[in-house]
Amino acid sequence: MTRPETIPGCPPGLEYLTQVDQLLVHQQVELLEVMTGWETCNKYQIKNSVGQQVYFAAEESDMCMRQCCGPNRGFNMHITDNMGQEVIRVNREFKCCAGCCWCANTDHCAFELTVEAPTGNVIGFFRQQQSGWTPHYQVLDATRQPVFEVIGPCCICEGICCTWDQEFKVYSLQTSEEVGKISKQWTGLVKEMFTDADNFGVTFPMDLDVKLKAVLLGGVFLIDFMFFEHQNNNDH
């Protein structure tokens, strides 16, 4: 895919997002990780609805933290276009006490992603919220004003008895209407049981600000690390 022409007010490299209301995120299978259990940096292909790659995401993280902290590790996710130029950077700091939905009302107990486009220019945040059972998140703009609420399923499981998609629905805080979703897609028994390579879909309104589209895309990585990286790590 070639990059569309520059659009005033649109961060460089995000012009293509003005043309889509859906993205597919396919994690690549790492053979070293499958065969040895050695946790490697995650890599993802980001495609449009017809399967054409539009971006590529590569994790940068500390080797010792990957082995010792597993999916709770801090990371930078570098998202590049098809010419290899970084257009989005997603950052999650390591927090040793974060992740529990009951305690996510304080900064040190809530996971948060910072999304930059271009690098150094913060365009929004994807933040875990306190909840009693189901996963809750908020999408915040660059000024930390809440825009969307994201609510996950009450039961998140994988395996031969759980072959349906896991949907995290996106709701407008202004109208309370569902405006999109992030879906973890069933990839088949063999892949689900023996790898932690996952497939996701993210949908949003066509006319949504590209910056918020990029933040929702970043949210895929937080949800993946929090819920769908555990199985393979625990097996090792």
C-alpha positions, 0 to 999 in steps of 0.5 A: 500500500502506498501512502496517501497524499498529505492531509492538513492537520493529520499526523504524517503517516496516518493519512491512510486511516481516514479511508478505513473503518476497520483494521486487522492485527495479526501477530506473527508466530515466533518459532524460537518462542514456540520451540524453546519457550524463550519469550521474544519481542512481539511482531504484528502485521496490521492489514486492511479489510481485504488483507493488504498490509498497511502498517507493521508493529514491532515490540522493543523491550528489555530481554530480562524483563520479557523472561522475568515479567512476561506479559506485565513487562514495559514496552515500546511498540514501533508502528511503521508504514510500508516504507519502514518509517515510524508513524506511531509509537505506543509506550507502556511503562512497567508497573509491578502492582498493576493489572487487577481490575479492582485496584485500577483506580490509582495510577500505580495499579492501572496499566496505561498506554501512551500513543504518539504520532509522530514520535514525541507528539502525544495524541492520546492514552488508553487507560485501564479503569477500576471495575468489579468484574468485566475489564474496563478501559477509557480512551483519552485524547491528548489533553486527557479528556475521556472520549470512549469507554471500552468494556470487555466480556465477563468471561475471557477464556481460550481453548477447545470449549471457547471458540468464539471471538472475545469482544471489547466494545467501544462506547461513546461517553457522549451518547452511550452508543456503541461505536466500535469494538476490539475483537480477539479472533479465534485462530484455530485449536493448534495455534491457540494451544501451542502459541501466543500469536493472536489475531485481532480486529478493531472497528471504529466510525469512518469519520472518527479523528485519525488520532483516536483511531490510532489510540484504539489501534494501540489499545489492541496491544494492551488488551493482548498483553493483559489477557492473551499472552498469559497462556503460553507464558504460564505453560513455560 
